[in-house]
């Protein structure tokens, strides 16, 4: 989770986590201790983010003029471009090696400070640091949020329509257009994160979610009170299965224990699920997995 970049935190904390991992693996620092590769200790995307962005490409007309000039020159322009790309790639690889060496040196210095810390203590400190993120314990999925629309009632055969995104709540910062987000599914709530941001854009405890389902193998719908959220993802089945698991667990917690007689007469009202931090929106409506849906 840390190496995949799913724990938003500072580089300093990431280096400390890497040092704690080394302490748990090798005990105290030693020049003879085996060193894992840097990508096994530190998120590679952090190093790549330090590299300069690619050069700005010229407008189409300018590229066309250069292409014509290259053709007239017998392909010399193309050869020059290829040489420039190769030189730039070589410079970037060199810069990446420098950044990697600098990061590893910082990790080793922090490792030296952990002398005398036992393996259990190192592992406990590692987990304690990771747990500082509010989303710890959630399973994160990469999704594209394509539409947030008011629920228009349950009309049979109603088809999905692209819609302008509206804020999920007065406090959320969701804007317009498709957005790449993290969908975090935890034991108590479902949350939406902007990648790399520690605080969620919005969170929905299970009492607020009225239904979920899939319209095809890459489209997932989540109905929250008066809104329908439409996601595109390659992990529709995994999301649905995990939500079903947490739903079953929440429902099981509401069942009375066998030795305890009911405190009220039977009623036809549906079981109310745990409300968590927000009021319940009604009973769950589990939909079939991929291949069917209803609005």
Residue pairs with C-beta under 8 A, 6 or more apart in sequence:
1 7
1 130
1 140
2 14
2 17
2 43
2 130
3 39
3 40
3 41
3 42
3 43
3 44
4 43
5 43
5 45
5 46
5 195
5 196
6 140
6 182
7 130
7 133
7 136
8 133
8 193
8 196
8 197
8 198
9 129
9 132
9 133
9 198
11 46
13 129
14 42
14 43
14 46
15 42
15 103
15 106
15 107
15 110
16 110
16 129
17 126
17 129
17 130
18 41
18 42
18 107
18 110
19 107
19 108
19 110
19 111
19 113
19 114
20 114
20 122
20 123
20 125
20 126
20 129
21 41
21 122
21 126
22 29
22 33
22 35
22 36
22 41
22 107
22 108
22 111
23 111
23 114
23 117
23 119
23 122
24 119
24 122
24 123
24 126
25 36
26 33
26 34
27 33
27 119
28 114
28 115
28 116
29 108
29 111
29 112
29 114
29 115
38 44
38 47
38 100
38 103
38 104
41 107
42 103
42 104
42 107
47 96
47 99
47 100
47 103
48 96
50 95
50 99
51 92
51 95
51 96
51 99
52 92
52 95
55 88
57 63
58 66
66 77
67 77
69 77
70 76
70 77
70 78
70 81
71 77
114 122
117 125
130 136
133 198
134 198
134 199
134 200
135 184
135 186
135 191
135 193
135 198
135 200
137 186
137 187
138 184
138 185
138 186
138 191
139 184
139 185
139 186
139 242
140 182
140 183
140 184
140 193
141 182
141 183
141 184
141 185
141 233
141 235
141 238
141 239
142 180
142 181
142 182
142 183
142 195
142 233
142 235
143 180
143 181
143 182
143 183
143 220
143 231
143 232
143 233
144 178
144 179
144 180
144 181
144 231
144 232
144 233
145 165
145 174
145 178
145 179
145 181
145 192
145 229
145 230
145 231
146 162
146 178
146 230
146 231
146 232
147 160
147 161
147 162
147 163
147 165
147 228
147 229
147 230
148 163
148 165
148 166
148 168
148 174
148 227
148 228
148 229
148 230
149 161
149 163
149 166
149 227
149 228
149 230
150 226
150 227
150 228
151 223
151 226
151 227
151 228
152 158
152 295
154 294
154 295
155 295
156 294
158 295
160 215
160 219
160 230
160 295
164 176
165 174
165 175
165 176
165 177
165 179
166 174
166 227
167 173
167 174
168 174
168 192
168 201
168 202
168 224
168 227
168 229
169 202
171 202
172 192
172 201
172 202
173 194
173 201
174 192
174 201
174 202
178 232
179 194
180 195
181 192
181 193
181 194
181 195
181 201
182 192
182 193
182 194
182 195
183 190
183 191
183 192
183 231
183 233
183 239
184 190
184 191
184 192
184 193
184 200
185 239
185 242
185 243
185 246
186 246
187 246
187 249
188 205
188 206
188 274
188 276
188 277
189 203
189 204
189 205
189 206
189 276
189 277
190 203
190 204
190 206
190 209
190 222
190 243
191 200
191 201
191 202
191 203
191 204
192 200
192 201
192 202
192 203
193 199
193 200
193 201
194 201
203 277
204 222
204 224
204 278
205 274
205 275
205 276
205 277
205 278
206 246
206 247
206 250
206 273
206 274
206 276
206 284
207 272
207 273
207 274
207 275
207 276
207 278
207 279
207 280
207 281
208 224
208 225
208 278
208 279
208 280
208 281
209 222
209 223
209 224
209 281
209 284
210 223
210 224
210 225
210 281
210 282
210 283
210 284
210 285
211 221
211 223
211 284
211 285
211 286
211 287
212 220
212 221
212 222
212 223
212 240
212 243
212 286
212 287
213 220
213 221
213 240
213 287
213 288
213 292
213 293
213 294
214 220
214 221
214 236
214 237
214 240
214 287
214 289
214 290
214 291
214 292
214 293
215 221
215 293
216 290
216 291
217 236
217 290
217 291
218 232
218 233
218 234
218 236
219 230
219 231
219 232
219 236
220 230
220 231
220 232
220 233
220 236
220 239
220 240
221 228
221 229
221 230
221 231
221 293
222 228
222 229
222 231
223 229
224 281
225 281
228 295
233 239
236 290
237 289
237 290
240 289
240 290
244 286
247 273
247 284
247 286
250 273
250 274
251 271
251 273
251 284
253 274
254 271
254 272
254 273
254 274
256 262
270 282
270 283
271 283
272 280
272 283
273 280
273 283
273 284
287 293
287 294
